Amino acid sequence: MQHLVDPHGGGPLRPLLLEGEARAEALARARTAPRLRVSSREKGDLIMLGIGGFTPLDGFMTHADWQRVCDGMRLSSGLFWPIPITLSTGTEQAATFHTGDEIALLDPDSDEILASMKVSEKYAINKKHECMMVFRTADAEHPGVKMVMEQGDVNLAGSVKVLSTGGFEKYGPLFMTPQQTRELFASLGWSRIAAFQTRNPMHRSHEYLAKVAIEVCDGVLVHSLLGALKPGDIPADVRTRAIATLIERYFVGRTVVQAGYPLDMRYAGPREALLHALFRQNYGCSHLIVGRDHAGVGSYYGPFDAHRIFDEIAADALQTKPLKIDWTFWCYGCGGMASARTCPHGDADRLLVSGTKLRKWLSEGAEVPAEFSRPEVLEILREYYRGLDASERVEVKLSGHSAR
């Protein structure tokens, strides 16, 4: 598999998930260890550490790593890393843990032991500073800021032994590890692979982005987020079914692979775009499709801030490069899909549908233009909306818009 991009850091993949006898022994020790229940975001990070998606990290970051990542997007070793990967707890519980202790990390919703961690450091952080550096705002209405500000006041650093895939195996073959995607790409003879990041169903504009990428790459990995979303977003099972239908009906065979990954969204806009490229490098992707408002939320980021940030990092920071594509839409003047770079017509000829407007149409059972979304996709979404009660429809309809 030498024709694929290297894992981040230049070494081999570094999955931290134990198996067989090693797992059984670690799990037995963890059952008698002090316990810490992790958050949903921390669970996703743990599973990514387990499957090698966060190669070459060996656990949760130290204060030195946290500081350098916030301020300069580098680990203390100098390796590029754009967003802190940290574990926190409250002051009272932190006082019960000591450097050198091995603690058990529990699922947020059950007593399953997800991992064990050897505590190497306890430290406090300036949460507002992290928010300003990572999210470019400390506004409590920003979902990523809210996540950071509500976490515990003490961070715990340490290497981890991951003992579970956290229930993500319920997605079956959709839940693929970096090793598995690399093996699949090699079997297909692919070396140039573009990752398409999504937390939403794919509509005509997303389909267009993927097909543009297929024109210049061997194939596309449609990589769908399986972790927690903000209220109003489409659940993973509905979204991935709609994507599978779109791929089956409207793409040439053996040009698209759909898979999922276990992270929660951070809604960090430009910095999250860099993280998306980093872990797609571990999955074997040479490119990341970066469209309008990548990983954004509301109006916190400019529509192409995620394009520009790739020009601000060192050329050798990532092997996975951005495939930058402008705002895409159906143009009645052009008679087809187009982008702001290729379409000479004005807004009057362009079908511009926001996520908020689409949710409103679907929740009310209104017609959606065929030029915006394929009928097979819309039928799956309508079926989902018909199953919601009135209060859930209001929540979905009023949820804020953000791309992909």
Phi, psi and omega in degrees: 000031182291344183280349178273159175300151179288153168303156182299134182097348174088349179265195177284167171302147183234070177288137184255007179281122178277154179223164172060223185295324179298319178293315181301317180293316180294322180294320179298318178293320183294332182294338180253005183271161172302151188242146174223125177274126184271165175277171178299317179296317180294326176298312179301319178297319178299315181294323176296320174299320182296317185270359179091007180293335179255024173311132011255023180299147177248005180167205182274146194288148173284173177297320180298318177296312180305312183298313183290325177294315178300312191272334185218007179057040176222146168287168178298337176285347183100350181290138180298133173201123192268341186223135179298140174245099191229162177235133183230163174206172179285161182301318183296313180290324179301327181294340180275349179258146182230152178304131182098344178293146169256123183240155178263134180256120186261150174303145180294337187243005179205182178262016177294135176276115180276327186194166167243152181221136173266114185290122179252343184194146170238134183205154175262154179232163171270099185297321180297322179297315178301315181297316182295323182283318185275314185259350183065019179199154172244018180295122183296345178281344177288126185297328177289318177299315180303319180298314181292315184293335181270352181286167181299164185275353181236130174265143176247128177256153175161159176283150184237153167243113185274134188242359185205155171264012167067021179088356181290348176295348177297340179277001175062220184294348177294328181275099185247141175276164175303323178297319181292318179293321178298317179295322179294315179300318180297320180293332178275352182078021181272143170231331175255107184235129176259128175272134173249111181279131176210144168238009180234162170299155179270124175256190187300324180293320178292320176302317180297317178302314181296321182288327173299317180296321180297330179297332185243357179234170178286330181187176182235135170263107173279107191250105190261134179291131181252353181276195186288146180241178172275159179306136178101340178287154183284130180301154186300320184294322178291313183299313184290330176293319178295320179294318180299320178295317179299315181298316182296320187271333193232009177234149174295140180301149177062028172243348183224136170241131174256132177215171179230158178227157197268010185282154164277152172289142173258341181059041183265012173055238185304315181294324179290329174300320177294319177296320177300319178291320183298308184282339172292331173299319177295328178282353177100010183271134180275340183220155172236125175290122180239108180259209183284132174054048181299125178061022180273175177208139180055225180239031183287337183233152173292155186299336182234024174299325180290336172291312188293327186295333177293336178278349184265349181262162180298148184299331182263010181295321182222142170280328178285125186251155179282141169254094189278125180230137183287177178304128182246152186191169170274130177247121178290330178291319178281336182078028179179188178289146181205175175232170180297339178278339185247343185261124181272358187270168182266183183300331182298333180265354187256138176272100184251104183243121177279162176298323179297316180295319180297316179298323179296313179300313183293319181292334180264359181072021182280166179288144174243130182305135180298334180288345180270321184214147179293144183299326180294324177291315181298325181294320177296319179291321178296320178300319177296314182294327178296334180276355179276148173277175188300317183292323178293324179295321179295317180298317179295315184296325186268353182296148185291154181270140167202149188280145179046000000 
